[in-house]
Amino acid sequence: MTTLKQQPGRNITITGSATLVRSLVLAGLVDELHLMICPIVLGGGKRLFDGADGRVPLQLIASETFPTGVAHLTYGPA
C-alpha cells in the first residue's frame, strides 16, 4: 500500500471497511480521516482503532453538522 500511496494520482477513498482503515491508520498511511457520526447510541460494535494500545493521535481539521444531527468530522495525523 505504501507504493500505491507514493504514485501520482488522485486520493484513495475507502468506504465501509473498518479493518482496512484501521490497518492503514496504524501504519501511518492516512493523510485524512473522514468520519460521519450519527446521533444513535447502539451500545456495542467494533472499535475502529484497536491495536497499538487503542490510541491513535489525531487532529481535527474540519467539522460540519447537518440538520439531521449527523456530524462530518475530518481528522489528520496529530
C-alpha distances in whole Angstrom, upper triangle without the diagonal:
4,5,5,6,9,10,13,14,15,13,11,13,13,16,18,15,16,14,11,12,13,10,8,12,13,10,11,8,11,13,16,16,19,21,24,27,30,33,34,34,33,33,30,27,23,22,19,19,20,19,19,23,22,22,19,21,21,23,25,24,26,28,30,32,33,37,36,35,31,29,26,24,22,20,18,18,21
4,5,5,6,9,12,14,15,13,12,15,15,19,21,18,18,17,13,14,15,12,9,12,13,9,10,7,10,12,15,17,20,22,26,28,31,35,35,36,35,35,32,29,26,24,21,20,21,20,19,23,22,22,19,20,20,22,24,23,26,28,30,33,34,38,37,36,32,30,27,25,22,20,17,16,20
4,5,5,7,10,12,14,14,13,16,17,21,23,20,21,20,16,17,18,15,13,16,16,13,13,11,13,15,18,20,22,25,28,31,34,37,38,39,38,38,36,32,29,27,24,23,25,23,23,27,26,26,23,24,23,25,27,26,28,30,33,35,37,40,40,38,35,33,29,28,24,23,20,20,23
4,5,5,9,10,11,11,9,13,14,18,20,18,19,18,15,15,17,15,12,15,17,14,14,10,12,14,16,18,20,23,26,29,32,35,36,37,36,37,34,31,27,26,23,23,24,24,24,27,26,26,23,24,23,24,26,24,26,28,30,33,34,37,37,36,32,30,27,25,22,21,19,19,23
4,6,8,9,10,9,8,11,13,17,19,18,19,18,14,14,16,14,11,13,15,12,11,8,9,10,13,15,18,21,24,27,30,33,34,35,35,36,33,30,26,25,21,21,23,22,22,26,24,23,20,21,20,21,22,21,23,25,27,30,31,35,35,34,30,28,24,23,19,18,16,16,19
4,7,9,11,11,11,15,17,21,23,22,22,22,18,18,19,17,14,16,17,14,13,10,12,12,15,18,21,24,27,30,33,37,38,39,38,39,37,33,30,28,25,24,26,25,24,28,27,26,22,23,22,23,24,23,25,28,30,33,34,38,38,37,33,31,27,25,22,21,18,18,21
4,6,9,11,11,15,17,21,24,22,24,23,19,19,22,19,16,19,20,17,16,13,15,15,17,20,22,25,28,31,34,38,39,40,40,41,38,35,32,31,27,26,28,28,28,31,30,29,25,26,25,25,26,25,26,29,31,34,35,39,38,38,34,32,28,27,23,23,20,20,24
4,7,9,11,15,18,21,24,24,25,25,21,21,23,22,18,20,23,20,18,15,16,15,17,20,22,25,28,31,34,38,39,40,40,42,39,36,33,32,28,28,31,30,30,33,32,30,27,27,25,25,26,24,25,28,29,33,34,37,37,37,33,31,27,26,23,23,20,21,24
4,7,9,12,16,19,22,22,24,24,20,20,23,22,18,20,23,21,19,15,15,14,16,18,20,23,25,29,32,35,37,38,38,40,38,34,32,31,27,27,30,30,30,33,31,30,27,27,25,25,25,23,24,26,27,30,31,34,34,34,31,29,25,24,21,21,20,21,25
4,7,9,13,16,19,20,22,22,19,18,21,21,17,19,22,20,18,15,14,13,13,16,16,20,22,25,28,32,33,35,35,37,35,32,29,29,25,25,28,29,29,32,30,28,25,25,23,23,22,20,20,23,24,26,27,31,31,30,27,25,21,21,18,19,17,19,23
4,6,10,13,16,17,18,19,16,14,17,17,14,15,19,17,16,12,10,10,10,12,13,16,18,22,25,28,30,31,32,33,31,28,26,25,21,22,25,25,26,28,26,25,21,22,19,19,19,17,18,20,21,24,24,28,28,27,24,22,18,18,15,15,14,16,20
4,7,10,13,13,15,16,12,11,15,15,11,13,17,15,14,11,10,10,10,11,12,15,18,21,24,27,28,30,30,31,29,26,23,22,19,19,22,23,24,26,24,23,20,21,19,20,20,18,19,21,22,24,25,28,28,27,24,22,18,18,15,16,15,17,20
4,7,10,11,13,14,11,10,14,14,12,13,17,16,15,12,10,11,10,10,10,12,14,18,20,24,25,26,26,28,26,23,20,20,16,18,21,22,23,26,23,22,20,21,18,19,19,17,18,18,19,21,22,25,24,24,20,19,15,15,13,14,15,17,20
4,7,7,9,11,8,7,11,12,10,12,15,15,15,13,11,13,11,10,10,11,13,16,19,22,23,24,23,25,23,19,17,17,14,15,18,20,21,24,21,21,18,20,18,20,19,19,19,19,20,22,22,25,24,23,19,18,16,16,14,15,15,17,21
4,6,8,11,10,9,12,14,13,14,17,18,18,16,14,15,13,11,10,10,11,14,16,19,20,21,20,22,20,17,15,16,13,16,18,20,22,24,21,22,19,21,19,21,20,19,19,19,19,20,20,23,21,21,17,16,14,15,14,16,17,19,22
4,6,9,9,9,11,13,14,14,17,18,19,17,15,18,15,13,12,11,11,13,15,18,18,19,18,19,17,14,12,13,11,14,16,19,21,23,20,21,19,21,20,22,21,21,21,20,20,21,21,23,21,21,17,17,15,16,16,17,19,20,23
4,5,5,6,9,10,11,12,14,16,17,15,14,17,15,13,13,12,14,16,17,21,20,20,19,20,17,14,11,12,10,12,14,16,19,20,17,19,17,20,19,22,21,22,22,22,23,23,24,26,24,23,20,19,18,18,17,17,18,19,23
4,6,5,6,9,10,10,12,14,15,15,13,16,15,12,12,11,13,14,16,19,19,18,17,18,15,11,8,8,6,9,10,13,15,17,14,15,14,17,17,19,19,21,21,21,22,23,23,26,24,23,19,18,17,16,16,16,17,18,20
4,6,5,6,9,10,11,12,15,14,14,17,17,14,15,15,17,18,20,23,22,21,20,20,17,13,9,10,8,9,9,11,14,16,14,15,15,18,18,21,22,23,24,24,25,26,27,30,28,26,23,22,20,19,19,18,19,18,21
4,5,5,6,9,10,11,13,11,11,15,14,13,14,15,17,19,21,24,24,24,23,23,20,16,13,13,10,11,12,13,15,18,15,17,15,18,18,21,21,22,23,23,25,26,27,30,28,27,24,22,20,19,18,17,17,17,20
4,5,5,6,9,10,11,9,8,12,11,9,11,11,14,16,19,22,22,22,21,22,19,16,13,12,8,9,11,12,14,16,14,14,12,15,14,17,17,18,19,20,22,23,24,28,26,24,21,19,17,16,14,13,13,14,17
4,6,5,6,9,10,10,10,13,13,11,13,13,16,17,20,22,22,22,21,21,18,15,11,9,6,6,7,9,10,13,10,11,10,13,13,16,18,19,21,21,23,24,26,29,27,25,22,20,19,17,16,14,14,13,16
4,6,5,6,9,9,10,13,14,13,16,16,19,21,23,26,26,25,24,24,21,18,14,13,10,9,9,9,11,14,12,13,12,15,15,19,20,21,23,24,26,28,29,33,31,29,26,24,22,20,18,16,16,14,17
4,6,5,6,5,6,10,11,10,14,15,18,20,23,26,27,27,26,26,23,20,16,15,11,10,12,12,13,16,14,14,12,14,14,17,18,19,21,22,24,26,28,31,30,28,25,23,20,18,16,14,13,12,15
4,5,5,6,5,9,9,9,12,13,17,18,22,24,25,25,24,24,22,19,16,13,10,8,11,11,11,13,11,11,8,10,10,13,15,16,18,20,22,24,26,30,29,26,23,21,18,16,14,11,10,9,12
4,5,8,9,12,13,12,16,16,20,21,24,27,27,26,26,25,22,19,16,13,11,8,9,8,7,11,10,9,7,10,12,15,17,19,21,23,25,27,29,33,31,29,26,24,22,19,17,14,13,11,13
4,6,8,11,13,14,17,18,22,24,27,30,30,29,29,29,26,23,19,17,14,12,13,11,10,14,13,13,11,13,14,17,19,20,23,25,27,29,32,35,34,32,28,26,24,21,19,16,14,12,14
4,6,8,11,12,15,17,21,23,26,29,30,29,29,29,27,24,21,18,15,13,14,13,12,15,14,13,10,11,11,14,16,17,20,22,25,27,30,33,33,30,27,24,22,19,16,13,10,8,11
4,7,9,11,14,17,20,22,26,29,30,30,30,30,27,24,21,19,15,14,16,15,15,18,17,16,12,14,13,15,17,17,19,22,24,27,29,33,32,30,27,24,21,18,16,13,11,10,13
4,6,7,10,13,17,19,22,25,27,27,27,28,26,23,20,18,14,13,16,16,16,18,16,15,11,12,11,12,14,14,16,18,20,23,25,29,28,26,23,20,17,15,12,10,8,8,12
4,7,10,13,17,19,23,26,28,28,29,30,28,25,22,20,17,16,19,19,18,21,19,17,13,13,10,11,12,11,13,16,19,22,24,28,28,26,23,20,16,14,10,8,6,7,10
4,6,10,13,16,19,22,24,25,26,27,25,23,21,19,15,15,18,19,19,21,18,16,13,12,9,10,10,9,10,13,15,18,20,24,24,22,19,16,13,10,7,6,5,7,11
4,6,10,13,16,19,21,22,22,23,22,19,17,15,12,12,16,17,18,19,16,15,12,12,9,10,9,10,11,12,14,16,18,22,21,20,16,13,10,8,6,5,6,9,12
4,7,10,13,16,18,20,21,22,21,19,17,16,13,14,18,20,21,22,18,17,14,15,11,12,10,10,9,9,11,13,15,18,18,16,13,10,7,6,5,6,9,12,15
4,6,10,13,14,16,17,18,18,16,15,13,11,13,16,19,20,21,17,16,14,15,12,13,11,12,11,10,11,12,13,17,15,14,10,8,6,5,6,8,11,14,16
4,6,10,12,14,15,17,17,16,15,15,13,15,19,22,23,24,20,19,18,18,15,16,13,14,12,10,10,10,10,13,12,10,7,6,5,6,9,11,15,18,19
4,7,9,10,12,14,15,14,14,14,13,15,18,22,23,23,19,19,18,18,16,16,14,15,14,11,10,9,10,13,11,9,6,5,6,8,11,13,17,19,20
4,6,9,10,13,14,14,15,16,15,18,21,24,26,26,22,22,21,22,20,20,17,19,17,14,12,10,10,12,9,7,5,7,9,11,15,17,20,23,24
4,7,10,12,14,15,17,17,17,20,22,26,28,27,23,23,23,23,21,22,19,21,18,15,14,11,11,11,9,6,6,8,12,13,17,19,23,25,26
4,6,9,11,13,15,16,17,20,22,25,27,26,23,23,24,25,23,24,22,24,22,18,17,15,14,15,11,10,9,12,14,16,20,21,25,27,28
4,6,8,10,13,14,16,18,20,23,26,24,21,22,23,24,23,24,22,25,23,20,20,17,18,18,15,13,13,14,17,18,21,22,25,27,27
4,6,8,11,13,15,18,19,22,25,24,20,22,23,25,24,26,24,27,26,23,22,20,20,21,17,16,15,17,19,20,23,23,27,28,29
4,7,11,12,15,17,17,21,23,21,18,20,22,24,24,26,25,28,27,24,24,22,23,24,20,19,18,19,21,21,24,24,27,28,28
4,7,9,12,14,14,18,21,19,16,19,20,23,23,25,25,27,27,25,25,23,24,25,22,20,19,19,21,21,23,23,26,26,27
4,7,9,12,12,16,19,18,15,17,18,21,21,24,23,26,26,24,24,23,24,25,22,21,18,19,20,20,22,21,24,24,26
4,6,9,9,12,16,15,12,15,16,19,19,22,22,24,24,23,24,24,25,27,24,22,19,19,19,19,20,20,21,22,23
4,6,6,10,12,12,9,11,12,15,16,19,19,22,22,21,23,23,24,27,24,22,19,19,18,17,18,17,19,18,20
4,6,9,12,12,9,10,10,13,13,16,17,19,20,19,21,21,23,26,23,21,18,17,16,15,15,14,15,15,17
4,6,8,9,5,7,7,10,11,15,16,19,20,20,22,23,25,28,26,24,21,19,18,16,16,14,14,14,15
4,7,7,5,8,9,13,15,18,20,22,24,24,26,27,28,31,29,27,24,22,22,20,20,17,18,17,18
4,5,5,8,9,13,15,19,21,24,26,26,29,29,32,34,32,30,27,25,24,22,21,19,18,17,18
4,5,6,8,11,14,18,20,23,25,26,29,30,33,36,34,31,29,26,25,22,21,18,18,15,15
4,6,9,12,15,18,21,24,26,26,29,30,33,35,34,31,28,26,26,23,22,19,19,17,17
4,7,10,12,16,18,21,23,23,26,26,29,32,30,27,25,23,22,19,19,17,17,15,15
4,6,9,13,15,18,20,21,24,25,28,31,29,26,24,22,21,18,17,14,14,12,12
4,6,10,13,15,18,19,22,23,26,29,28,25,23,20,19,15,14,11,10,8,9
4,7,10,13,16,17,21,23,26,29,28,25,23,20,18,15,13,10,9,6,5
4,7,9,12,14,17,19,22,26,25,23,20,17,15,11,10,6,6,5,5
4,6,9,11,15,18,21,24,25,22,20,16,14,10,9,5,5,6,5
4,6,8,11,14,17,21,21,18,16,13,11,7,6,5,7,9,9
4,7,11,14,17,21,22,19,17,13,11,8,5,5,6,10,10
4,7,11,14,17,18,16,14,11,8,6,5,7,10,13,14
4,7,10,14,15,12,11,7,6,5,6,9,12,15,16
4,7,10,12,10,8,6,5,7,9,12,16,19,20
4,7,8,6,6,4,6,9,12,15,18,22,22
4,5,5,5,6,8,11,14,18,21,25,26
4,5,7,9,12,15,18,21,25,28,29
4,6,9,12,15,18,21,25,28,29
4,6,10,12,16,19,23,26,26
4,7,10,13,16,20,23,24
4,6,10,13,16,19,20
4,7,10,14,17,18
4,7,10,13,15
4,7,11,12
4,7,9
4,6
4
